[in-house]
Amino acid sequence: KTASDKSAAMIMQRELIETGLALEKFMEMVSAHGGNRTDIASFQTLHLPAEETAFSAQQSGTISSINTKLIGLAISELGCGRKELADVLDPTAGMEFYHKIGDQVTEGEPLIRLFNSNSEKLQAALTMLSTSVVIGEEHVDHRLFPAAD
């Protein structure tokens, strides 16, 4: 089934979620990959982070650049990646991005949510992010291929 436009697609998506059909399809994929449907069906067994914080805008303005190398190093520090082969991954670790290049933000507004189960690593990652997002006063065209005029 295909939608005629974005609005219709959003309605179809909401219906699939509300009726449980999206979850059932996900469960089929879990089974197809050898996963345990029972573990997924019981959300209490999923890994939940013990720690959480936010990296917030240092000033108001427009996000003009994001240093993805620093983001990668910080997410590795959280426990999402290994510096050495023997390092253990933290299944509760991750980042959630609230904004992208070109977005207007206000001072103190959360930009990135960080979470894991180790407060020391969480603080280290937060420190690493301190210079990762540049906020300026000018509007930035963030499109990969801006339209030619």
Contact map, one row per residue, 1 for C-alpha under 8 A:
11100000000000000000000000000000000000000000000000000000000000000000000000000000000000000000000000000000000000000000000000000000000000000000000000000
11110000100000000000000000000000000000000000000000000000000000000000000000000000000000000000000000000000000000000000000000000000000000000000000000000
11111101100100000000000000000000000000000000000000000000000000000000000000000000000000000000000000000000000000000000000000000000000000000000000000000
01111101100000000000000000000000000000000000000000000000000000000000000000000000000000000000000000000000000000000000000000000000000000000000000000000
00111111100000000000000000000000000000000000000000000000000000000000000000000000000000000000000000000000000000000000000000000000000000000000000000000
00111111110000000000000000000000000000000000000000000000000000000000000000000000000000000000000000000000000000000000000000000000000000000000000000000
00001111111000000000000000000000000000000000000000000000000000000000000000000000000000000000000000000000000000000000000000000000000000000000000000000
00111111111100000000000000000000000000000000000000000000000000000000000000000000000000000000000000000000000000000000000000000000000000000000000000000
01111111111110000000000000000000000000000000000000000000000000000000000000000000000000000000000000000000000000000000000000000000000000000000000000000
00000111111111000000000000000000000000000000000000000000000000000000000000000000000000000000000000000000000000000000000000000000000000000000000000000
00000011111111100000000000000000000000000000000000000000000000000000000000000000000000000000000000000000000000000000000000000000000000000000000000000
00100001111111110000000000000000000000000000000000000000000000000000000000000000000000000000000000000000000000000000000000000000000000000000000000000
00000000111111111000000000000000000000000000000000000000000000000000000000000000000000000000000000000000000000000000000000000000000000000000000000000
00000000011111111100000000000000000000000000000000000000000000000000000000000000000000000000000000000000000000000000000000000000000000000000000000000
00000000001111111110000000000000000000000000000000000000000000000000000000000000000000000000000000000000000000000000000000000000000000000000000000000
00000000000111111111110000000000000000000000000000000000000000000000000000000000000000000000000000000000000000000000000000000000000000000000000000000
00000000000011111111111000000000000000000000000000000000000000000000000000000000000000000000000000000000000000000000000000000000000000000000000000000
00000000000001111111100000000000000000000000000000000000000000000000000000000000000000000000000000000000000000000000000000000000000000000000000000000
00000000000000111111110000000000000000000000000000000000000000000000000000000000000000000000000000000000000000000000000000000000000000000000000000000
00000000000000011111111100000000000000000000000000000000000000000000000000000000000000000000000000000000000000000000000000000000000000000000000000000
00000000000000011111111110000000000000000000000000000000000000000000000000000000000000000000000000000000000000000000000000000000000000000000000000000
00000000000000011011111111000000000000000000000000000000000000000000000000000000000000000000000000000000000000000000000000000000000000000000000000000
00000000000000001001111111100000000000000000000000000000000000000000000000000000000000000000000000000000000000000000000000000000000000000000000000000
00000000000000000001111111110000000000000000000000000000000000000000000000000000000000000000000000000000000000000000000000000000000000000000000000000
00000000000000000000111111111000000000000000000000000000000000000000000000000000000000000000000000000000000000000000000000000000000000000000000000000
00000000000000000000011111111100000000000000000000000000000000000000000000000000000000000000000000000000000000000000000000000000000000000000000000000
00000000000000000000001111111110000010010000000000000000000000000000000000000000000000000000000000000000000000000000000000000000000000000000000000000
00000000000000000000000111111111000000000000000000000000000000000000000000000000000000000000000000000000000000000000000000000000000000000000000000000
00000000000000000000000011111111100000000000000000000000000000000000000000000000000000000000000000000000000000000000000000000000000000000000000000000
00000000000000000000000001111111111110000000000000000000000000000000000000000000000000000000000000000000000000000000000000000000000000000000000000000
00000000000000000000000000111111111110000000000000000000000000000000000000000000000000000000000000000000000000000000000000000000000000000000000000000
00000000000000000000000000011111111000000000000000000000000000000000000000000000000000000000000000000000000000000000000000000000000000000000000000000
00000000000000000000000000001111111000000000000000000000000000000000000000000000000000000000000000000000000000000000000000000000000000000000000000000
00000000000000000000000000000111111100000000000000000000000000000000000000000000000000000000000000000000000000000000000000000000000000000000000000000
00000000000000000000000000000111111110000000000000000000000000000000000000000000000000000000000000000000000000000000000000000000000000000000000000000
00000000000000000000000000000110011111110000000000000000000000000000000000000000000000000000000000000000000000000000000000000000000000000000000000000
00000000000000000000000000100110001111111000000000000000000000000000000000000000000000000000000000000000000000000000000000000000000000000000000000000
00000000000000000000000000000000000111111100000000000000000000000000000000000000000000000000000000000000000000000000000000000000000000000000000000000
00000000000000000000000000000000000111111110110000000000000000000000000000000000000000000000000000000000000000000000000000000000000000000000000000000
00000000000000000000000000100000000111111110110000000000000000000000000000000000000000000000000000000000000000000000000000000000000000000000000000000
00000000000000000000000000000000000011111110000000000000000000000000000000000000000000000000000000000000000000000000000000000000000000000000000000000
00000000000000000000000000000000000001111111110000000000000000000000000000000000000000000000000000000000000000000000000000000000000000000000000000000
00000000000000000000000000000000000000111111110000000000000000000000000000000000000000000000000000000000000000000000000000000000000000000000000000000
00000000000000000000000000000000000000000111110000000000000000000000000000000000000000000000000000000000000000000000000000000000000000000000000000000
00000000000000000000000000000000000000110111111000000000000000000000000000000000000000000000000000000000000000000000000000000000000000000000000000000
00000000000000000000000000000000000000110111111100000000000000000000000000000000000000000000000000000000000000000000000000000000000000000000000000000
00000000000000000000000000000000000000000000111110000000000000000000000000000000000000000011000000000000000000000000000000000000000000000000000000000
00000000000000000000000000000000000000000000011111000000000000000000000000000000000000000001000000000000000000000000000000000000000000000000000000000
00000000000000000000000000000000000000000000001111110000000000000000000000000000000000000001100000000000000000000011100000000000000000000000000000000
00000000000000000000000000000000000000000000000111110000000000000000000000000000000000000001000000000000000000000011110000000000000000000000000000000
00000000000000000000000000000000000000000000000011111000000000000000000000000000000000000000000000000000000000000011111001000000000000000000000000000
00000000000000000000000000000000000000000000000011111100000000000000000000000000000000000000000000000000000000001111000001000000000000000000000000000
00000000000000000000000000000000000000000000000000111110000000000000000000000000000000000000000000000000000000001110000001000000000000000000000000000
00000000000000000000000000000000000000000000000000011111000000000000000000000000000000000000000000000000000001111100000000000100000000000000000000000
00000000000000000000000000000000000000000000000000001111100000000000000000000000000000000000000000000000000001111100000000000100110000000000000000000
00000000000000000000000000000000000000000000000000000111110000000000000000000000000000000000000000000000001111110000000000000000000000000000000000000
00000000000000000000000000000000000000000000000000000011111100000000000000000000000000000000000000000000111111100000000000000000000000100000000000000
00000000000000000000000000000000000000000000000000000001111100000000000000000000000000000000000000000000001100000000000000000000000000000000000000000
00000000000000000000000000000000000000000000000000000000111110000000000000000000000000000000000000000000111100000000000000000000000000100000000000000
00000000000000000000000000000000000000000000000000000000111111000000000000000000000000000000000000000001111000000000000000000000000000110000000000000
00000000000000000000000000000000000000000000000000000000001111100000000000000000000000000000000000000001110000000000000000000000000000111100000000000
00000000000000000000000000000000000000000000000000000000000111110000000000000000000000000000000000001111100000000000000000000000000000111111000000000
00000000000000000000000000000000000000000000000000000000000011111100000000000000000000000000000000011111100000000000000000000000000011110001000000000
00000000000000000000000000000000000000000000000000000000000001111100000000000000000000000000000000001100000000000000000000000000000011110111000000000
00000000000000000000000000000000000000000000000000000000000000111110000000000000000000000000000000001000000000000000000000000000000011100000000000000
00000000000000000000000000000000000000000000000000000000000000111111000000000000000000000000000000001000000000000000000000000000000111000000000000000
00000000000000000000000000000000000000000000000000000000000000001111111000000000000000000000000000000000000000000000000000000000001110000000000000000
00000000000000000000000000000000000000000000000000000000000000000111111100000000000000000000000000000000000000000000000000000000000100000000000000000
00000000000000000000000000000000000000000000000000000000000000000011111110000000000000000000000000000000000000000000000000000000000000000000000000000
00000000000000000000000000000000000000000000000000000000000000000011111111000000000000000000000000000000000000000000000000000001100100000000000000000
00000000000000000000000000000000000000000000000000000000000000000011111111100000000000000000000000000000000000000000000000000001100100000000000000000
00000000000000000000000000000000000000000000000000000000000000000001111111110000000000000000000000000000000000000000000000000000000000000000000000000
00000000000000000000000000000000000000000000000000000000000000000000111111111000000000000000000000000000000000000000000000001001000000000000000000000
00000000000000000000000000000000000000000000000000000000000000000000011111111100000000000000000000000000000000000000000000011101100000000000000000000
00000000000000000000000000000000000000000000000000000000000000000000001111111111100000000000011000000000000000000000000000001000000000000000000000000
00000000000000000000000000000000000000000000000000000000000000000000000111111111111000000000000000000000000000000000000000000000000000000000000000000
00000000000000000000000000000000000000000000000000000000000000000000000011111111100000000000000000000000000000000000000011011000000000000000000000000
00000000000000000000000000000000000000000000000000000000000000000000000001111111100000000100110000000000000000000011010011011000000000000000000000000
00000000000000000000000000000000000000000000000000000000000000000000000000111111110000011110110000000000000000000001000010000000000000000000000000000
00000000000000000000000000000000000000000000000000000000000000000000000000111111110000001110110000000000000000000000000000000000000000000000000000000
00000000000000000000000000000000000000000000000000000000000000000000000000111111111000001000000000000000000000000000000000000000000000000000000000000
00000000000000000000000000000000000000000000000000000000000000000000000000010011111111111000000000000000000000000000000000000000000000000000000000000
00000000000000000000000000000000000000000000000000000000000000000000000000010000111110100000000000000000000000000000000000000000000000000000000000000
00000000000000000000000000000000000000000000000000000000000000000000000000000000011111100000000000000000000000000000000000000000000000000000000000000
00000000000000000000000000000000000000000000000000000000000000000000000000000000011111100000000000000000000000000000000000000000000000000000000000000
00000000000000000000000000000000000000000000000000000000000000000000000000000000010111110000000000000000000000000000000000000000000000000000000000000
00000000000000000000000000000000000000000000000000000000000000000000000000000000011111111000000000000000000000000000000000000000000000000000000000000
00000000000000000000000000000000000000000000000000000000000000000000000000000010010001111100000000000000000000000000000000000000000000000000000000000
00000000000000000000000000000000000000000000000000000000000000000000000000000011110000111110000000000000000000000000000000000000000000000000000000000
00000000000000000000000000000000000000000000000000000000000000000000000000000111000000011111100000000000000000000001100000000000000000000000000000000
00000000000000000000000000000000000000000000001000000000000000000000000000000011000000001111100000000000000000000001000000000000000000000000000000000
00000000000000000000000000000000000000000000001111000000000000000000000000000000000000000111110000000000000000000011100000000000000000000000000000000
00000000000000000000000000000000000000000000000010000000000000000000000000000111000000000111111000000000000000000111100000000000000000000000000000000
00000000000000000000000000000000000000000000000000000000000000000000000000100111000000000001111100000000000000000111000000000000000000000000000000000
00000000000000000000000000000000000000000000000000000000000000000000000000100000000000000000111110000000000000011110000000000000000000000000000000000
00000000000000000000000000000000000000000000000000000000000000000000000000000000000000000000011111000000000000011100000000000000000000000000000000000
00000000000000000000000000000000000000000000000000000000000000000000000000000000000000000000001111110000000000111000000000000000000000000000000000000
00000000000000000000000000000000000000000000000000000000000000000000000000000000000000000000000111110000000001111000000000000000000000000000000000000
00000000000000000000000000000000000000000000000000000000000000000000000000000000000000000000000011111010000000110000000000000000000000000000000000000
00000000000000000000000000000000000000000000000000000000000000100000000000000000000000000000000011111110000000000000000000000000000000000000000000000
00000000000000000000000000000000000000000000000000000000000001111100000000000000000000000000000000111110000000000000000000000000000000000001010000000
00000000000000000000000000000000000000000000000000000000000001110000000000000000000000000000000000011111000000000000000000000000000000000011110000000
00000000000000000000000000000000000000000000000000000000000001100000000000000000000000000000000000111111100000000000000000000000000000000000000000000
00000000000000000000000000000000000000000000000000000000000111100000000000000000000000000000000000000111110000000000000000000000000000000000000000000
00000000000000000000000000000000000000000000000000000000101111100000000000000000000000000000000000000011111010000000000000000000000000000000000000000
00000000000000000000000000000000000000000000000000000000101110000000000000000000000000000000000000000001111110000000000000000000000000000000000000000
00000000000000000000000000000000000000000000000000000001111100000000000000000000000000000000000000000000111110000000000000000000000000000000000000000
00000000000000000000000000000000000000000000000000000001111000000000000000000000000000000000000000000000011111000000000000000000000000000000000000000
00000000000000000000000000000000000000000000000000000001100000000000000000000000000000000000000000000000111111100000000000000000000000000000000000000
00000000000000000000000000000000000000000000000000000111100000000000000000000000000000000000000001000000000111111000000000000000000000000000000000000
00000000000000000000000000000000000000000000000000000111100000000000000000000000000000000000000011100000000011111000000000000000000000000000000000000
00000000000000000000000000000000000000000000000000000111000000000000000000000000000000000000001111100000000001111100000000000000000000000000000000000
00000000000000000000000000000000000000000000000000011110000000000000000000000000000000000000001111000000000001111110000000000000000000000000000000000
00000000000000000000000000000000000000000000000000011110000000000000000000000000000000000000111100000000000000011111000001000100000000000000000000000
00000000000000000000000000000000000000000000000011111000000000000000000000000100000000000001111000000000000000001111100001000000000000000000000000000
00000000000000000000000000000000000000000000000011110000000000000000000000000110000000000111110000000000000000000111111001000000000000000000000000000
00000000000000000000000000000000000000000000000011100000000000000000000000000000000000000101100000000000000000000011111000000000000000000000000000000
00000000000000000000000000000000000000000000000001100000000000000000000000000100000000000000000000000000000000000001111111000000000000000000000000000
00000000000000000000000000000000000000000000000000100000000000000000000000000000000000000000000000000000000000000001111111100000000000000000000000000
00000000000000000000000000000000000000000000000000000000000000000000000000000000000000000000000000000000000000000000011111110000000000000000000000000
00000000000000000000000000000000000000000000000000000000000000000000000000001110000000000000000000000000000000000000011111111000000000000000000000000
00000000000000000000000000000000000000000000000000111000000000000000000000001100000000000000000000000000000000000111011111111100000000000000000000000
00000000000000000000000000000000000000000000000000000000000000000000000000000000000000000000000000000000000000000000001111111110000000000000000000000
00000000000000000000000000000000000000000000000000000000000000000000000001001100000000000000000000000000000000000000000111111111000000000000000000000
00000000000000000000000000000000000000000000000000000000000000000000000011101100000000000000000000000000000000000000000011111111100000000000000000000
00000000000000000000000000000000000000000000000000000110000000000000000001000000000000000000000000000000000000000100000001111111110000000000000000000
00000000000000000000000000000000000000000000000000000000000000000000000000000000000000000000000000000000000000000000000000111111110000000000000000000
00000000000000000000000000000000000000000000000000000000000000000000011011000000000000000000000000000000000000000000000000011111111100000000000000000
00000000000000000000000000000000000000000000000000000010000000000000011001000000000000000000000000000000000000000000000000001111111110000000000000000
00000000000000000000000000000000000000000000000000000010000000000000000000000000000000000000000000000000000000000000000000000111111110000000000000000
00000000000000000000000000000000000000000000000000000000000000000010000000000000000000000000000000000000000000000000000000000001111111000000000000000
00000000000000000000000000000000000000000000000000000000000000000111011000000000000000000000000000000000000000000000000000000001111111000000000000000
00000000000000000000000000000000000000000000000000000000000000111110000000000000000000000000000000000000000000000000000000000000111111100000000000000
00000000000000000000000000000000000000000000000000000000000000111100000000000000000000000000000000000000000000000000000000000000001111110000000000000
00000000000000000000000000000000000000000000000000000000101111111000000000000000000000000000000000000000000000000000000000000000000011111000000000000
00000000000000000000000000000000000000000000000000000000000111110000000000000000000000000000000000000000000000000000000000000000000001111100000000000
00000000000000000000000000000000000000000000000000000000000011000000000000000000000000000000000000000000000000000000000000000000000000111110000000000
00000000000000000000000000000000000000000000000000000000000011010000000000000000000000000000000000000000000000000000000000000000000000011111000000000
00000000000000000000000000000000000000000000000000000000000001010000000000000000000000000000000000000100000000000000000000000000000000001111100000000
00000000000000000000000000000000000000000000000000000000000001110000000000000000000000000000000000001100000000000000000000000000000000000111110000000
00000000000000000000000000000000000000000000000000000000000000000000000000000000000000000000000000000100000000000000000000000000000000000011111001000
00000000000000000000000000000000000000000000000000000000000000000000000000000000000000000000000000001100000000000000000000000000000000000001111100000
00000000000000000000000000000000000000000000000000000000000000000000000000000000000000000000000000000000000000000000000000000000000000000000111111000
00000000000000000000000000000000000000000000000000000000000000000000000000000000000000000000000000000000000000000000000000000000000000000000011111000
00000000000000000000000000000000000000000000000000000000000000000000000000000000000000000000000000000000000000000000000000000000000000000000001111100
00000000000000000000000000000000000000000000000000000000000000000000000000000000000000000000000000000000000000000000000000000000000000000000101111110
00000000000000000000000000000000000000000000000000000000000000000000000000000000000000000000000000000000000000000000000000000000000000000000000011111
00000000000000000000000000000000000000000000000000000000000000000000000000000000000000000000000000000000000000000000000000000000000000000000000001111
00000000000000000000000000000000000000000000000000000000000000000000000000000000000000000000000000000000000000000000000000000000000000000000000000111
